[in-house]
Amino acid sequence: MSDSELFQQVLDPSTNAVVTIILGTKDRVVPPRQVRKFLSEQTYPRVQVRVVEMEGLGHDPFEEDVEDFLTVLEEVLEDDGNKIFGRQP
């Protein structure tokens, strides 16, 4: 199964969704430019995809800098919660 096919199975184009991808700028397994290229080729008008790049980290930012990763994750979840529940940050 190709990445595009998997992406299509995970995201129904008729669904409103927010997808956040957190990756390291020094990821050699899946380089950020490859992620951006892949996403630019997808067409899901009701899906918002955010890419958060963590400077200087590689493929496993959640292991390489746990504290910073948790900070980023907390910010993403807080931002999503504000949007979902209509709260002001």
N, C-alpha and C positions, 0 to 999 in steps of 0.2 A: 504494500500500500504506500502510495506516495505521500509526502507531507501535505500537499494540497487536498488529497482525498481525506486524509485524517482530519485536517482543519475543517473541511466541509461536513464531516460526520459529527464533529464536536459542536460546531456552530450552525444552527439552523438559520439561514438568511432571513427568515421572517421574525426572528427573535431579537428583541432589544437586549443587548449585552455589552458589558464593559469587560475587556480582557486586559490584564496587566502582565507584561513580560518583564521580569527583572533579570538583568544579565550584567556580566562584567565586561568592561571595555577591552580587557586583554584575553577574552575567551578565544582559545585557539580551536576548540571543538566545534562551536557554532559561532563564528565571528559576527559581531554586531552588524556589519555591512550585509552579511548574508541574511540575517533576520529582517533588516529593513527592505532588502530586495524582495524577499519572499512575501512580506506583508504588502508591498506595493503592487504585487501581482494578484492579490485577493480582492474580490469585490463583494463586500457585505455592507450595504448602505446603513443598516440599522445596528451595526456592531462597531463600537468604539474600541480601538486597540491602542493602548499606551505602552511605550517601551521606556523603561527606566534603566539607564546605564550607570553602573557603579564603577567609578573611576579606579583604575589600577587593579581590578580584580579579574579573575578568570572565570572558568566554567561553573564553579560552585561558590558563588558569592555568599551563600548562606552558611558555608563552612569556613570560608577564608576570613570573613570579618563578621562574626555573628552579631556583634553589637550594632554595627552600621546597618546590616541587613534588617535587623528587627526595627530599627528606627525608620528605614525606608518603608517596610511593610506596615508599620503603624500609621505612617503618613498616608499611604495608599488607602488603607482601610478606613481611616478617619475621613478622608476626602470622599470615598464612596458612600460612607454612612451619611455624610452631610447631604450628598446629592439624593440619596434614597429617601431620607426622612425630612428633607427640606430645611435642614438646620444651617445656620450661618456659622462659618468657622470662627 
